């Protein structure tokens, strides 16, 4: 332990990320074998358009080929592109965009370090580890046909990795994680009830339709897991804020050399912060879902011939609105649950104080 304490906090975060990545790799789940592919992807440089629907491309190997251009984005001469080769024919997929993500990631790290210091670095690394856990564990389980309730332990592991890596192994993290697990389990149960009561198929989403047809993945399972993951961001933020508020209130009281606050007093004072925070997060979630459903809302607004209740009754819009409302319920429940757990875990033997009345 003394060795770790002597290391710079930034280096500790990096070493912790490497260790966590190694653990994820050891416990990774192998997905089912993919269908046989008859195509391969190659890179090249766009030269010029030879005729409508065709373009000249110089491959990275130096070979110049003619490619069919179905891509919506028209590359400019000299721009790197991606091609799909099928039976000797090349099809232009579009510009080579993914290197730009490296630049955006670098900018994100710089801003995180400048604004929040090492804590921001830990947050970015924690997000990367969360994505790695989804890729290596949760998604292969979905491809393997695991039921939604069977995915809850894996989802709990992803939550634990995120919370403990960013916020450390302490009572605050314990209380936040327990609150998240309780509310996520409740949210999963409510979502499963909703899927049955509303006879949802999950096939209103094109990606879910392809996944079910190609890999046998349950479209409704994808819907439930997707809603839980979307709401977890707001839930995690609220849970950590509330447990931090309880910790700060207790430490401030101790620094003032006053009598310790009781659990009830801690809960009531921290809930003042939680109510304001939760009210703001309601608007955040509302805008998040509205932005994701903007094309659907636009078509809904333009379709004046269809009654509003009929549009809301359609599975595509119903699932979006139901996801928003259930995410709000789960996020709001995290506020009192995390606050109560933090008050109990931080001070299990705190005597009652006059402030508790």
N, C-alpha and C positions, 0 to 999 in steps of 0.2 A: 504494500500500500504506500509506503514512504517513497518508493521508486516512482510510482505514478504521480504522486503529489509534487515531486521535484521537476517533472517535465512541464514545459510550457503548455498552456491550455489548448492552444491551436494544434500542437503536435499530439496531445492526448486525444483530441477529437478525431484526427486523421487515423491514429492507430486504432481507436475504437471502431471507426467505420470499416477499416480493413478486417478487424476481428469479426464484426457483425456480418460482413459480406462473406467471410469464410464459413461462418455458421449457416448462413442461408444456402450456400452452395452445397454444404454437406447434407442438409435436410431438404434439398430441392426434390420436386416431384417430376418424374419423367412423363411428358404428355403422350397420348396415343400417337402412333406413327401417322404422319400426314399423308394425304392422297398422293399418288404418283403424279409428278409434274412433268409435262412435256416441253416446258419452256425454261429459259434461263435469262438472267438479266445482265446487261453489260453497260459500260459507260463510254461516252465519247464526247465529241465537240461538234456542235451544230455548225455547218458550213453555209448552206444556202438552200432555198426552195427551188427544186428543179421543175416542178409543175404542180398544179393544185392537187393536194393530197399526198405529195411526196417531197422528201427533202434529202439532201446529201449530208451524211454524217461521217466524221473521221473518228474511228474507234481508238481507244487508248493503245491498242496494239499497233496502230499505224495504218490499218486497213481502212479504205474508204468504201462505204456502203450506201445504198439507197433505202430509206426507211419510209414506211407508211405513216402519215401524220394524222392520227385521230385526236391528238392531245388538244385540250381546250386552250391552254396557254401556248402562244407561239413564241419559241425561243428566238433570240437575236444571234446573228453570226458571231462565232467565238465563244458562245455560252456552253457550259458543260451540261450534258443531257443524259437521261437514262433511257435505255432501249430494252425491249423485250424481244428475244429471238425465239421464234416458233417455226420449226421445220425449215430453217434456212432463211426465213423472212423476218425482217426487222420491223418492229412497230415502235414508234416514238411515244414514250410514256410521259415525258415532260421535262422541264429543267431539273437539274440536280440541286435540290434545295437543302438536303439534310446537313451539309457543312455549316450552314448559317446557324443551326441550333448550337453548335460549339461556341460561336461568337456570343450568342444570347446567354448561354450558360456562364461564360466568362464574365459578361456584364452583370449577371445576377449575383455571382460570387463577389465581385468588386463592390456592388452596391450594398450587399448584405454585410460585408466586412466593414464598410465605411459607416453604415448607419448603426448596426447593432454589435459590431465587434465579433468576438469568437462565438457568441451565442447565435449570431446569424449564420456563421459557418456551420455550426452544429445543426441548425434548422435545415439548411440546404442539403447537408449530407444525410440528415434524417429522412428528408423527402425522397432523396435518391434511393436510400435503403428500403423505404416503403414501396416504391415502384419496383425495386428488385424483388421484394417479397411477393408482390402481386404477380410478377412475371414468372418467378421460379416455383411458387407454391400454389397461390390461389387460382390462377388461370389454368394450370394443368389439372387441378382438381375439378374445375368446371368442365374442362374438356373430357375428363374421365367419367363424367356423369354423376358427380357427387351431389346429393340433395342439398338444399339451401341450409337446413338445420345442421347438416354435417359439415358445412363450411364455417360455422361459427367459431370452432376452435382455431382454425387457420386465421380467421379474421381477428380473433383475439390476440393471436401471436403477432400479427401485423401491427395492431394497436400498441401492444407492449413494446415492440421494437421502436416505434415512433416516439412514444411518450418517454421511455427511459433513456433513449439516446439523446434526445434534445434537452430534457429537463432533469436527468440524473435519477439515481436510485435514492429516493427519499420519501418521506411521508406524503408530501404534496403530490408526487407522481403516483404513489399507491392509491390515494383517494381519487384522483382524477381518472386513473385507469379502471378502477372498480366501478365508478359511476358510468363511464363509457360502456363497459361491458354489460352492465345491467340495462342501460337504456337501449343499446344496440339489440340485445336479446328481445326486449319488449317491442322494439320497432320491427324486427324480423317477424315476430308473431303476428303483429297487427297487419303487416304487409301480406302474409300468407292468408290471413282471414279475408282481406280485401280481394286478393286474387280469386279466391273461391266464390265470395259473395257477388262480385261483379262479373264473373265468368271471363276473366281476362286471359288472353292467349299469349300476349307479349309479341305478337307478330306484326304489330303496327310499326315496329322499328325494322328498317331494311337490314341492318347488320345482324339483328337477332334472328331474322328469317333465314339469312344465309347460314348463320352458325348452326341453327337447328337442322336445316336441310343437309348441310355438308358434313357436320360432325356429330349430330344427334344431341347437341346441347339443348337443355330446356330453356325455351325463350322466356318463360315466366321466372325461372330461376335467375336468368340474366337480369331481368327487370328488378327483382327484389335486391340482388346484390348491388346493382348499379345505384339504386336509391339509397341503400345503406352507405355506400362509399361516398356518394355526393354529400350526404348529410353529416358524415363523420368530421369533415373539415370544420364546420361551424360548431359541432358538438365538442370537438377537442379544444377549440379556442375557448369556449365558454367554461369547460371543466377546469382547464389550467388557470384561467383568470380567477375563478371562484376559489380554488384551493390556494392560490397565491394571496388572494385577499384575506382569507382566514389566517394564513401564516403571518402576513404583514400586520394585521390587527393585533395578533397575540404578541409579536415581537415589539411592536410600538408600545403596547401596554407594559411589557416587561421592562423596556428601556426607561419608562417614566416612573418605575419603582412603585407602581400602584398595585392594588390587589388584582390577581389574575381574573380575566373574564371567564364566565361560565360558558359551557357549550351553547346554551340557548342565546346568550348575549352575542357570542361570536357568530352564530347562525343569523341572527336578526340584523346585525350590522353588516355582515358580508352580503346579505340578500339585498341591501340597498344598492350596492354596486351591481349585483347580478341582475336586478330588474332593469336598470338602464342599459346594461350591456346586452341583455337578451332582446330588449326592444330594438336596439340597433341591428342586431344580427337577423331579426325577422325581415327587415328591409333588405339586408345583404342577400339572404336566401331568395327572397322574392325577385330581386333583380337578376340573380344568378340563373334562376329557372326561366325568367322572361327572356334573357339573352339567349339561352340555349334553345328556346322554342320560338324564337323570333320569326323564322319563315312560316311556321305553322300559324302563329298569331296573325301574321300579315294576310295569309290566305283566308283565315277566319273573318278578319275585318272586311276583306274585299268581297266575300261571299254574302251579299245582302239578300239573296233569294232563299237561303237556308235559315230557318229559325235558330236563334242562339242556343236554345236548349238542345236542339238536335245536334249541333256542332259539339257542344260540351259532352253530350252522351256518346259521341264516337270514341272508340278505344284510344285513338292517337292522342286526343286532347285530354280525355279522362285520365289516362295514365300519368300525364305530365302534371295535371292539377292535383291528383291524389298523391303523387310523389312529393310535391311541394308541401301539402298539408301535413303529411306524415313526417316529413323531415322537420317541419316546424314543431310538431308535437314532441318528437324525440329531443330536439335541441332545447326546448323550453323545460322539459322534464330534467335535463341534465343540471340545470341551475340549482334547484333545491337539493337534488340528490348529491351532487358533488360538494355543495356547501355543508350539508349535514355530515357526510362522511369525513370531510376535512376537519370539522370541529370535533368529531369523535376521535379520529386517529391522532390528531396533533396533541390533544390534551385529555387523555382518558381519565386522569385523576384530578382535574381542575375543580376546585371547590366552587360553590355558587358565590357570585358576587352581587353587590347591590345593583349593578347595572343590568342584571338579568330580569328585573321586575319591570 
